[in-house]
Amino acid sequence: MEILDEVQNLITDNEFAKAKHRLLQIMAENGENLETIKLLGLVNVNLGCYEEAKKNFEELLTKDMNDATSWFYLGNCYDKLNDLQNAKNAYLKVIQLRENYLDAYKSLCIILVRLKEEDNAIIYAEKAKEIDSEDYTYDYLIGTALVAQKKYQESIQYLEHALELKPDHAQIYGNLGTAYLLINNQAKAFEMYKKAIELQPENADALYNLASLYQIQNNHSEACIYFEKAYALTNDEKSLVGLTLSELKGGNFLKAIEHYKALIVAHPEKDSYQYNLATCYEQVRDYKSAINILKQLLTRNPKSVNMAQKLASLYMETKDLRSAKELYDNIILKNSPTASVLYQYAILSSQLYDTDTAERIFKKVIGMNPDNALAHKDLGVIYLNKRLFDYAEDEFKTALKLAPDNFDIVFEYANYLYSITKYKEADEYYKKALSLQDDVIAKTLWSMNKIELNELDKAKELIDAALKQEPHHEYIQFMAGRIYFSLKEYETAKRFLIHSIEQNPDIESQNLLALTYFGLEEYQNAVNIFENLLQKNEKNISLLYNAAQCYEKLNDNDKALEKLYKLTDIFPEHEEAQEMIRRLS
């Protein structure tokens, strides 16, 4: 009809909205017929008005059941409306009416894969190949169906053949990458995904899959790059989840915190996101935020051992040991704890100075796992603190046999040898410990061992190196004071001891500072400290004797004798005190 030429021209120019408007005018003025209904259906398809198009083609087919083209477009409409079963039936009808209708084969195979009828998809793709063996699409469809069936090796053969026919098809490379990945050929998977992205830089699926592959290989910096690209293209949640997980595992905790917050807003019901957010806060030492999240999670999941254990570890980190123990007692130990959980509980008990419980639990851990070298080491430490030296030695030696190159074990054995005055052997193990790990406390204690070996220059060298690493550490400053005191470098010793006492005014540090003042002939400063210490330790023999020496130097013999008489009342056999009394009387 010449009257439809105008509509045909508009369709040719892709002016579908205008074509539809004009066509409806023509149909209103001249009535409907098969040609106008079909044209209207095609225009509606191109406009995405699939419900209207479906009605157009259904109406056509009531008048002509053998119109293969109408069946094909009706199948398209069903497909777009996600009515897959009717789409399948429509495409089958097309092939029944016109056996060589290749587009119908292609659309049918895609629908069959979506319906999980992969075997039928392969059958129809093979029939289409017989009609046109040069079209890559059928090998591609067969390969895709085989991937869905987990027949990965077989799928690769078809996908590779599809590539021979269509070497610039990004999606084939992407599917090949997945097939290779699923047979654990990661090198080929990399190659395929990279090629897909090279051909189509905005191929979001290939970008996501390559990122996932990097994530599998723990290359989280590269994974983040490709997840970010995929997310920028699609804004889909799976890319954001992958990105955030790689940020967490790759140590980019601040970015991960930002993204987990966004995911939690979208999915407040997903505890895993909140748990991972707490983990990020833990890593950036924002323990308060981490603890608050985990407390809320435990309220929702009161029997969750993992969450309770994580919260307990945070309480231990913040020195809230009582709260940690409460969690272990109320949740963790009531749920058939593993050896790992019991080990942490034993450490906690040890930190709370409940050494009997710690000893009992460490023994239980060793009973469950005799090869747990750290448990043997920690039990050895408890025996050492209880001065059960033979038992301690057995545990330390067992630990060393199980893990001879573990820094903690070697270091604690060195401490054990130092405590039983085997300084030469201790020296060897301190040296080995520091060869395993440059630890400032190990360096500090090795310096003390050097004093016992009368290697004062080496002791000074070691403590100076420790001070460079931790110049304000209270314990290291105290040890530096001891070493410089031993070297009779009293001014330097005084400086370190004063800084140490400012942080921790314990008796040992104050006593050593007083002795340092004595060495500097600052007797009044020395006796002031001794007198202050005697107020809480009035029967301490060493303090009484040292105070008496100060008073003698200050020419206050009366006070010196007062201290000496108190001392000899407590310990009459003190020869130096008796000699001093005779000298001053």
Secondary structure as a PSIPRED ss2 file (coil, helix, strand):
# PSIPRED VFORMAT (PSIPRED V4.0)

   1 M C   1.000  0.000  0.000
   2 E H   0.000  1.000  0.000
   3 I H   0.000  1.000  0.000
   4 L H   0.000  1.000  0.000
   5 D H   0.000  1.000  0.000
   6 E H   0.000  1.000  0.000
   7 V H   0.000  1.000  0.000
   8 Q H   0.000  1.000  0.000
   9 N H   0.000  1.000  0.000
  10 L H   0.000  1.000  0.000
  11 I H   0.000  1.000  0.000
  12 T H   0.000  1.000  0.000
  13 D C   1.000  0.000  0.000
  14 N C   1.000  0.000  0.000
  15 E C   1.000  0.000  0.000
  16 F H   0.000  1.000  0.000
  17 A H   0.000  1.000  0.000
  18 K H   0.000  1.000  0.000
  19 A H   0.000  1.000  0.000
  20 K H   0.000  1.000  0.000
  21 H H   0.000  1.000  0.000
  22 R H   0.000  1.000  0.000
  23 L H   0.000  1.000  0.000
  24 L H   0.000  1.000  0.000
  25 Q H   0.000  1.000  0.000
  26 I H   0.000  1.000  0.000
  27 M H   0.000  1.000  0.000
  28 A H   0.000  1.000  0.000
  29 E H   0.000  1.000  0.000
  30 N H   0.000  1.000  0.000
  31 G C   1.000  0.000  0.000
  32 E C   1.000  0.000  0.000
  33 N C   1.000  0.000  0.000
  34 L H   0.000  1.000  0.000
  35 E H   0.000  1.000  0.000
  36 T H   0.000  1.000  0.000
  37 I H   0.000  1.000  0.000
  38 K H   0.000  1.000  0.000
  39 L H   0.000  1.000  0.000
  40 L H   0.000  1.000  0.000
  41 G H   0.000  1.000  0.000
  42 L H   0.000  1.000  0.000
  43 V H   0.000  1.000  0.000
  44 N H   0.000  1.000  0.000
  45 V H   0.000  1.000  0.000
  46 N H   0.000  1.000  0.000
  47 L H   0.000  1.000  0.000
  48 G C   1.000  0.000  0.000
  49 C C   1.000  0.000  0.000
  50 Y H   0.000  1.000  0.000
  51 E H   0.000  1.000  0.000
  52 E H   0.000  1.000  0.000
  53 A H   0.000  1.000  0.000
  54 K H   0.000  1.000  0.000
  55 K H   0.000  1.000  0.000
  56 N H   0.000  1.000  0.000
  57 F H   0.000  1.000  0.000
  58 E H   0.000  1.000  0.000
  59 E H   0.000  1.000  0.000
  60 L H   0.000  1.000  0.000
  61 L H   0.000  1.000  0.000
  62 T H   0.000  1.000  0.000
  63 K H   0.000  1.000  0.000
  64 D C   1.000  0.000  0.000
  65 M C   1.000  0.000  0.000
  66 N C   1.000  0.000  0.000
  67 D C   1.000  0.000  0.000
  68 A H   0.000  1.000  0.000
  69 T H   0.000  1.000  0.000
  70 S H   0.000  1.000  0.000
  71 W H   0.000  1.000  0.000
  72 F H   0.000  1.000  0.000
  73 Y H   0.000  1.000  0.000
  74 L H   0.000  1.000  0.000
  75 G H   0.000  1.000  0.000
  76 N H   0.000  1.000  0.000
  77 C H   0.000  1.000  0.000
  78 Y H   0.000  1.000  0.000
  79 D H   0.000  1.000  0.000
  80 K H   0.000  1.000  0.000
  81 L C   1.000  0.000  0.000
  82 N C   1.000  0.000  0.000
  83 D C   1.000  0.000  0.000
  84 L H   0.000  1.000  0.000
  85 Q H   0.000  1.000  0.000
  86 N H   0.000  1.000  0.000
  87 A H   0.000  1.000  0.000
  88 K H   0.000  1.000  0.000
  89 N H   0.000  1.000  0.000
  90 A H   0.000  1.000  0.000
  91 Y H   0.000  1.000  0.000
  92 L H   0.000  1.000  0.000
  93 K H   0.000  1.000  0.000
  94 V H   0.000  1.000  0.000
  95 I H   0.000  1.000  0.000
  96 Q H   0.000  1.000  0.000
  97 L H   0.000  1.000  0.000
  98 R C   1.000  0.000  0.000
  99 E C   1.000  0.000  0.000
 100 N C   1.000  0.000  0.000
 101 Y C   1.000  0.000  0.000
 102 L H   0.000  1.000  0.000
 103 D H   0.000  1.000  0.000
 104 A H   0.000  1.000  0.000
 105 Y H   0.000  1.000  0.000
 106 K H   0.000  1.000  0.000
 107 S H   0.000  1.000  0.000
 108 L H   0.000  1.000  0.000
 109 C H   0.000  1.000  0.000
 110 I H   0.000  1.000  0.000
 111 I H   0.000  1.000  0.000
 112 L H   0.000  1.000  0.000
 113 V H   0.000  1.000  0.000
 114 R H   0.000  1.000  0.000
 115 L C   1.000  0.000  0.000
 116 K C   1.000  0.000  0.000
 117 E C   1.000  0.000  0.000
 118 E H   0.000  1.000  0.000
 119 D H   0.000  1.000  0.000
 120 N H   0.000  1.000  0.000
 121 A H   0.000  1.000  0.000
 122 I H   0.000  1.000  0.000
 123 I H   0.000  1.000  0.000
 124 Y H   0.000  1.000  0.000
 125 A H   0.000  1.000  0.000
 126 E H   0.000  1.000  0.000
 127 K H   0.000  1.000  0.000
 128 A H   0.000  1.000  0.000
 129 K H   0.000  1.000  0.000
 130 E H   0.000  1.000  0.000
 131 I H   0.000  1.000  0.000
 132 D C   1.000  0.000  0.000
 133 S C   1.000  0.000  0.000
 134 E C   1.000  0.000  0.000
 135 D C   1.000  0.000  0.000
 136 Y H   0.000  1.000  0.000
 137 T H   0.000  1.000  0.000
 138 Y H   0.000  1.000  0.000
 139 D H   0.000  1.000  0.000
 140 Y H   0.000  1.000  0.000
 141 L H   0.000  1.000  0.000
 142 I H   0.000  1.000  0.000
 143 G H   0.000  1.000  0.000
 144 T H   0.000  1.000  0.000
 145 A H   0.000  1.000  0.000
 146 L H   0.000  1.000  0.000
 147 V H   0.000  1.000  0.000
 148 A H   0.000  1.000  0.000
 149 Q C   1.000  0.000  0.000
 150 K C   1.000  0.000  0.000
 151 K C   1.000  0.000  0.000
 152 Y H   0.000  1.000  0.000
 153 Q H   0.000  1.000  0.000
 154 E H   0.000  1.000  0.000
 155 S H   0.000  1.000  0.000
 156 I H   0.000  1.000  0.000
 157 Q H   0.000  1.000  0.000
 158 Y H   0.000  1.000  0.000
 159 L H   0.000  1.000  0.000
 160 E H   0.000  1.000  0.000
 161 H H   0.000  1.000  0.000
 162 A H   0.000  1.000  0.000
 163 L H   0.000  1.000  0.000
 164 E H   0.000  1.000  0.000
 165 L H   0.000  1.000  0.000
 166 K C   1.000  0.000  0.000
 167 P C   1.000  0.000  0.000
 168 D C   1.000  0.000  0.000
 169 H C   1.000  0.000  0.000
 170 A H   0.000  1.000  0.000
 171 Q H   0.000  1.000  0.000
 172 I H   0.000  1.000  0.000
 173 Y H   0.000  1.000  0.000
 174 G H   0.000  1.000  0.000
 175 N H   0.000  1.000  0.000
 176 L H   0.000  1.000  0.000
 177 G H   0.000  1.000  0.000
 178 T H   0.000  1.000  0.000
 179 A H   0.000  1.000  0.000
 180 Y H   0.000  1.000  0.000
 181 L H   0.000  1.000  0.000
 182 L H   0.000  1.000  0.000
 183 I C   1.000  0.000  0.000
 184 N C   1.000  0.000  0.000
 185 N C   1.000  0.000  0.000
 186 Q H   0.000  1.000  0.000
 187 A H   0.000  1.000  0.000
 188 K H   0.000  1.000  0.000
 189 A H   0.000  1.000  0.000
 190 F H   0.000  1.000  0.000
 191 E H   0.000  1.000  0.000
 192 M H   0.000  1.000  0.000
 193 Y H   0.000  1.000  0.000
 194 K H   0.000  1.000  0.000
 195 K H   0.000  1.000  0.000
 196 A H   0.000  1.000  0.000
 197 I H   0.000  1.000  0.000
 198 E H   0.000  1.000  0.000
 199 L H   0.000  1.000  0.000
 200 Q C   1.000  0.000  0.000
 201 P C   1.000  0.000  0.000
 202 E C   1.000  0.000  0.000
 203 N C   1.000  0.000  0.000
 204 A H   0.000  1.000  0.000
 205 D H   0.000  1.000  0.000
 206 A H   0.000  1.000  0.000
 207 L H   0.000  1.000  0.000
 208 Y H   0.000  1.000  0.000
 209 N H   0.000  1.000  0.000
 210 L H   0.000  1.000  0.000
 211 A H   0.000  1.000  0.000
 212 S H   0.000  1.000  0.000
 213 L H   0.000  1.000  0.000
 214 Y H   0.000  1.000  0.000
 215 Q H   0.000  1.000  0.000
 216 I H   0.000  1.000  0.000
 217 Q C   1.000  0.000  0.000
 218 N C   1.000  0.000  0.000
 219 N C   1.000  0.000  0.000
 220 H H   0.000  1.000  0.000
 221 S H   0.000  1.000  0.000
 222 E H   0.000  1.000  0.000
 223 A H   0.000  1.000  0.000
 224 C H   0.000  1.000  0.000
 225 I H   0.000  1.000  0.000
 226 Y H   0.000  1.000  0.000
 227 F H   0.000  1.000  0.000
 228 E H   0.000  1.000  0.000
 229 K H   0.000  1.000  0.000
 230 A H   0.000  1.000  0.000
 231 Y H   0.000  1.000  0.000
 232 A H   0.000  1.000  0.000
 233 L H   0.000  1.000  0.000
 234 T H   0.000  1.000  0.000
 235 N C   1.000  0.000  0.000
 236 D C   1.000  0.000  0.000
 237 E H   0.000  1.000  0.000
 238 K H   0.000  1.000  0.000
 239 S H   0.000  1.000  0.000
 240 L H   0.000  1.000  0.000
 241 V H   0.000  1.000  0.000
 242 G H   0.000  1.000  0.000
 243 L H   0.000  1.000  0.000
 244 T H   0.000  1.000  0.000
 245 L H   0.000  1.000  0.000
 246 S H   0.000  1.000  0.000
 247 E H   0.000  1.000  0.000
 248 L H   0.000  1.000  0.000
 249 K H   0.000  1.000  0.000
 250 G C   1.000  0.000  0.000
 251 G C   1.000  0.000  0.000
 252 N C   1.000  0.000  0.000
 253 F H   0.000  1.000  0.000
 254 L H   0.000  1.000  0.000
 255 K H   0.000  1.000  0.000
 256 A H   0.000  1.000  0.000
 257 I H   0.000  1.000  0.000
 258 E H   0.000  1.000  0.000
 259 H H   0.000  1.000  0.000
 260 Y H   0.000  1.000  0.000
 261 K H   0.000  1.000  0.000
 262 A H   0.000  1.000  0.000
 263 L H   0.000  1.000  0.000
 264 I H   0.000  1.000  0.000
 265 V H   0.000  1.000  0.000
 266 A H   0.000  1.000  0.000
 267 H C   1.000  0.000  0.000
 268 P C   1.000  0.000  0.000
 269 E C   1.000  0.000  0.000
 270 K C   1.000  0.000  0.000
 271 D H   0.000  1.000  0.000
 272 S H   0.000  1.000  0.000
 273 Y H   0.000  1.000  0.000
 274 Q H   0.000  1.000  0.000
 275 Y H   0.000  1.000  0.000
 276 N H   0.000  1.000  0.000
 277 L H   0.000  1.000  0.000
 278 A H   0.000  1.000  0.000
 279 T H   0.000  1.000  0.000
 280 C H   0.000  1.000  0.000
 281 Y H   0.000  1.000  0.000
 282 E H   0.000  1.000  0.000
 283 Q H   0.000  1.000  0.000
 284 V C   1.000  0.000  0.000
 285 R C   1.000  0.000  0.000
 286 D C   1.000  0.000  0.000
 287 Y H   0.000  1.000  0.000
 288 K H   0.000  1.000  0.000
 289 S H   0.000  1.000  0.000
 290 A H   0.000  1.000  0.000
 291 I H   0.000  1.000  0.000
 292 N H   0.000  1.000  0.000
 293 I H   0.000  1.000  0.000
 294 L H   0.000  1.000  0.000
 295 K H   0.000  1.000  0.000
 296 Q H   0.000  1.000  0.000
 297 L H   0.000  1.000  0.000
 298 L H   0.000  1.000  0.000
 299 T H   0.000  1.000  0.000
 300 R H   0.000  1.000  0.000
 301 N C   1.000  0.000  0.000
 302 P C   1.000  0.000  0.000
 303 K C   1.000  0.000  0.000
 304 S C   1.000  0.000  0.000
 305 V H   0.000  1.000  0.000
 306 N H   0.000  1.000  0.000
 307 M H   0.000  1.000  0.000
 308 A H   0.000  1.000  0.000
 309 Q H   0.000  1.000  0.000
 310 K H   0.000  1.000  0.000
 311 L H   0.000  1.000  0.000
 312 A H   0.000  1.000  0.000
 313 S H   0.000  1.000  0.000
 314 L H   0.000  1.000  0.000
 315 Y H   0.000  1.000  0.000
 316 M H   0.000  1.000  0.000
 317 E H   0.000  1.000  0.000
 318 T C   1.000  0.000  0.000
 319 K C   1.000  0.000  0.000
 320 D C   1.000  0.000  0.000
 321 L H   0.000  1.000  0.000
 322 R H   0.000  1.000  0.000
 323 S H   0.000  1.000  0.000
 324 A H   0.000  1.000  0.000
 325 K H   0.000  1.000  0.000
 326 E H   0.000  1.000  0.000
 327 L H   0.000  1.000  0.000
 328 Y H   0.000  1.000  0.000
 329 D H   0.000  1.000  0.000
 330 N H   0.000  1.000  0.000
 331 I C   1.000  0.000  0.000
 332 I H   0.000  1.000  0.000
 333 L H   0.000  1.000  0.000
 334 K H   0.000  1.000  0.000
 335 N C   1.000  0.000  0.000
 336 S C   1.000  0.000  0.000
 337 P C   1.000  0.000  0.000
 338 T C   1.000  0.000  0.000
 339 A H   0.000  1.000  0.000
 340 S H   0.000  1.000  0.000
 341 V H   0.000  1.000  0.000
 342 L H   0.000  1.000  0.000
 343 Y H   0.000  1.000  0.000
 344 Q H   0.000  1.000  0.000
 345 Y H   0.000  1.000  0.000
 346 A H   0.000  1.000  0.000
 347 I H   0.000  1.000  0.000
 348 L H   0.000  1.000  0.000
 349 S H   0.000  1.000  0.000
 350 S H   0.000  1.000  0.000
 351 Q H   0.000  1.000  0.000
 352 L C   1.000  0.000  0.000
 353 Y C   1.000  0.000  0.000
 354 D C   1.000  0.000  0.000
 355 T H   0.000  1.000  0.000
 356 D H   0.000  1.000  0.000
 357 T H   0.000  1.000  0.000
 358 A H   0.000  1.000  0.000
 359 E H   0.000  1.000  0.000
 360 R H   0.000  1.000  0.000
 361 I H   0.000  1.000  0.000
 362 F H   0.000  1.000  0.000
 363 K H   0.000  1.000  0.000
 364 K H   0.000  1.000  0.000
 365 V H   0.000  1.000  0.000
 366 I H   0.000  1.000  0.000
 367 G H   0.000  1.000  0.000
 368 M H   0.000  1.000  0.000
 369 N C   1.000  0.000  0.000
 370 P C   1.000  0.000  0.000
 371 D C   1.000  0.000  0.000
 372 N C   1.000  0.000  0.000
 373 A H   0.000  1.000  0.000
 374 L H   0.000  1.000  0.000
 375 A H   0.000  1.000  0.000
 376 H H   0.000  1.000  0.000
 377 K H   0.000  1.000  0.000
 378 D H   0.000  1.000  0.000
 379 L H   0.000  1.000  0.000
 380 G H   0.000  1.000  0.000
 381 V H   0.000  1.000  0.000
 382 I H   0.000  1.000  0.000
 383 Y H   0.000  1.000  0.000
 384 L H   0.000  1.000  0.000
 385 N H   0.000  1.000  0.000
 386 K C   1.000  0.000  0.000
 387 R C   1.000  0.000  0.000
 388 L C   1.000  0.000  0.000
 389 F H   0.000  1.000  0.000
 390 D H   0.000  1.000  0.000
 391 Y H   0.000  1.000  0.000
 392 A H   0.000  1.000  0.000
 393 E H   0.000  1.000  0.000
 394 D H   0.000  1.000  0.000
 395 E H   0.000  1.000  0.000
 396 F H   0.000  1.000  0.000
 397 K H   0.000  1.000  0.000
 398 T H   0.000  1.000  0.000
 399 A H   0.000  1.000  0.000
 400 L H   0.000  1.000  0.000
 401 K H   0.000  1.000  0.000
 402 L H   0.000  1.000  0.000
 403 A C   1.000  0.000  0.000
 404 P C   1.000  0.000  0.000
 405 D C   1.000  0.000  0.000
 406 N C   1.000  0.000  0.000
 407 F H   0.000  1.000  0.000
 408 D H   0.000  1.000  0.000
 409 I H   0.000  1.000  0.000
 410 V H   0.000  1.000  0.000
 411 F H   0.000  1.000  0.000
 412 E H   0.000  1.000  0.000
 413 Y H   0.000  1.000  0.000
 414 A H   0.000  1.000  0.000
 415 N H   0.000  1.000  0.000
 416 Y H   0.000  1.000  0.000
 417 L H   0.000  1.000  0.000
 418 Y H   0.000  1.000  0.000
 419 S H   0.000  1.000  0.000
 420 I C   1.000  0.000  0.000
 421 T C   1.000  0.000  0.000
 422 K C   1.000  0.000  0.000
 423 Y H   0.000  1.000  0.000
 424 K H   0.000  1.000  0.000
 425 E H   0.000  1.000  0.000
 426 A H   0.000  1.000  0.000
 427 D H   0.000  1.000  0.000
 428 E H   0.000  1.000  0.000
 429 Y H   0.000  1.000  0.000
 430 Y H   0.000  1.000  0.000
 431 K H   0.000  1.000  0.000
 432 K H   0.000  1.000  0.000
 433 A H   0.000  1.000  0.000
 434 L H   0.000  1.000  0.000
 435 S H   0.000  1.000  0.000
 436 L H   0.000  1.000  0.000
 437 Q C   1.000  0.000  0.000
 438 D C   1.000  0.000  0.000
 439 D C   1.000  0.000  0.000
 440 V H   0.000  1.000  0.000
 441 I H   0.000  1.000  0.000
 442 A H   0.000  1.000  0.000
 443 K H   0.000  1.000  0.000
 444 T H   0.000  1.000  0.000
 445 L H   0.000  1.000  0.000
 446 W H   0.000  1.000  0.000
 447 S H   0.000  1.000  0.000
 448 M H   0.000  1.000  0.000
 449 N H   0.000  1.000  0.000
 450 K H   0.000  1.000  0.000
 451 I H   0.000  1.000  0.000
 452 E H   0.000  1.000  0.000
 453 L C   1.000  0.000  0.000
 454 N C   1.000  0.000  0.000
 455 E C   1.000  0.000  0.000
 456 L H   0.000  1.000  0.000
 457 D H   0.000  1.000  0.000
 458 K H   0.000  1.000  0.000
 459 A H   0.000  1.000  0.000
 460 K H   0.000  1.000  0.000
 461 E H   0.000  1.000  0.000
 462 L H   0.000  1.000  0.000
 463 I H   0.000  1.000  0.000
 464 D H   0.000  1.000  0.000
 465 A H   0.000  1.000  0.000
 466 A H   0.000  1.000  0.000
 467 L H   0.000  1.000  0.000
 468 K H   0.000  1.000  0.000
 469 Q H   0.000  1.000  0.000
 470 E C   1.000  0.000  0.000
 471 P C   1.000  0.000  0.000
 472 H C   1.000  0.000  0.000
 473 H C   1.000  0.000  0.000
 474 E H   0.000  1.000  0.000
 475 Y H   0.000  1.000  0.000
 476 I H   0.000  1.000  0.000
 477 Q H   0.000  1.000  0.000
 478 F H   0.000  1.000  0.000
 479 M H   0.000  1.000  0.000
 480 A H   0.000  1.000  0.000
 481 G H   0.000  1.000  0.000
 482 R H   0.000  1.000  0.000
 483 I H   0.000  1.000  0.000
 484 Y H   0.000  1.000  0.000
 485 F H   0.000  1.000  0.000
 486 S H   0.000  1.000  0.000
 487 L C   1.000  0.000  0.000
 488 K C   1.000  0.000  0.000
 489 E C   1.000  0.000  0.000
 490 Y H   0.000  1.000  0.000
 491 E H   0.000  1.000  0.000
 492 T H   0.000  1.000  0.000
 493 A H   0.000  1.000  0.000
 494 K H   0.000  1.000  0.000
 495 R H   0.000  1.000  0.000
 496 F H   0.000  1.000  0.000
 497 L H   0.000  1.000  0.000
 498 I H   0.000  1.000  0.000
 499 H H   0.000  1.000  0.000
 500 S H   0.000  1.000  0.000
 501 I H   0.000  1.000  0.000
 502 E H   0.000  1.000  0.000
 503 Q H   0.000  1.000  0.000
 504 N C   1.000  0.000  0.000
 505 P C   1.000  0.000  0.000
 506 D C   1.000  0.000  0.000
 507 I H   0.000  1.000  0.000
 508 E H   0.000  1.000  0.000
 509 S H   0.000  1.000  0.000
 510 Q H   0.000  1.000  0.000
 511 N H   0.000  1.000  0.000
 512 L H   0.000  1.000  0.000
 513 L H   0.000  1.000  0.000
 514 A H   0.000  1.000  0.000
 515 L H   0.000  1.000  0.000
 516 T H   0.000  1.000  0.000
 517 Y H   0.000  1.000  0.000
 518 F H   0.000  1.000  0.000
 519 G H   0.000  1.000  0.000
 520 L C   1.000  0.000  0.000
 521 E C   1.000  0.000  0.000
 522 E C   1.000  0.000  0.000
 523 Y H   0.000  1.000  0.000
 524 Q H   0.000  1.000  0.000
 525 N H   0.000  1.000  0.000
 526 A H   0.000  1.000  0.000
 527 V H   0.000  1.000  0.000
 528 N H   0.000  1.000  0.000
 529 I H   0.000  1.000  0.000
 530 F H   0.000  1.000  0.000
 531 E H   0.000  1.000  0.000
 532 N H   0.000  1.000  0.000
 533 L H   0.000  1.000  0.000
 534 L H   0.000  1.000  0.000
 535 Q C   1.000  0.000  0.000
 536 K C   1.000  0.000  0.000
 537 N C   1.000  0.000  0.000
 538 E C   1.000  0.000  0.000
 539 K C   1.000  0.000  0.000
 540 N C   1.000  0.000  0.000
 541 I H   0.000  1.000  0.000
 542 S H   0.000  1.000  0.000
 543 L H   0.000  1.000  0.000
 544 L H   0.000  1.000  0.000
 545 Y H   0.000  1.000  0.000
 546 N H   0.000  1.000  0.000
 547 A H   0.000  1.000  0.000
 548 A H   0.000  1.000  0.000
 549 Q H   0.000  1.000  0.000
 550 C H   0.000  1.000  0.000
 551 Y H   0.000  1.000  0.000
 552 E H   0.000  1.000  0.000
 553 K H   0.000  1.000  0.000
 554 L C   1.000  0.000  0.000
 555 N C   1.000  0.000  0.000
 556 D C   1.000  0.000  0.000
 557 N H   0.000  1.000  0.000
 558 D H   0.000  1.000  0.000
 559 K H   0.000  1.000  0.000
 560 A H   0.000  1.000  0.000
 561 L H   0.000  1.000  0.000
 562 E H   0.000  1.000  0.000
 563 K H   0.000  1.000  0.000
 564 L H   0.000  1.000  0.000
 565 Y H   0.000  1.000  0.000
 566 K H   0.000  1.000  0.000
 567 L H   0.000  1.000  0.000
 568 T H   0.000  1.000  0.000
 569 D H   0.000  1.000  0.000
 570 I H   0.000  1.000  0.000
 571 F C   1.000  0.000  0.000
 572 P C   1.000  0.000  0.000
 573 E C   1.000  0.000  0.000
 574 H C   1.000  0.000  0.000
 575 E H   0.000  1.000  0.000
 576 E H   0.000  1.000  0.000
 577 A H   0.000  1.000  0.000
 578 Q H   0.000  1.000  0.000
 579 E H   0.000  1.000  0.000
 580 M H   0.000  1.000  0.000
 581 I H   0.000  1.000  0.000
 582 R H   0.000  1.000  0.000
 583 R H   0.000  1.000  0.000
 584 L H   0.000  1.000  0.000
 585 S C   1.000  0.000  0.000
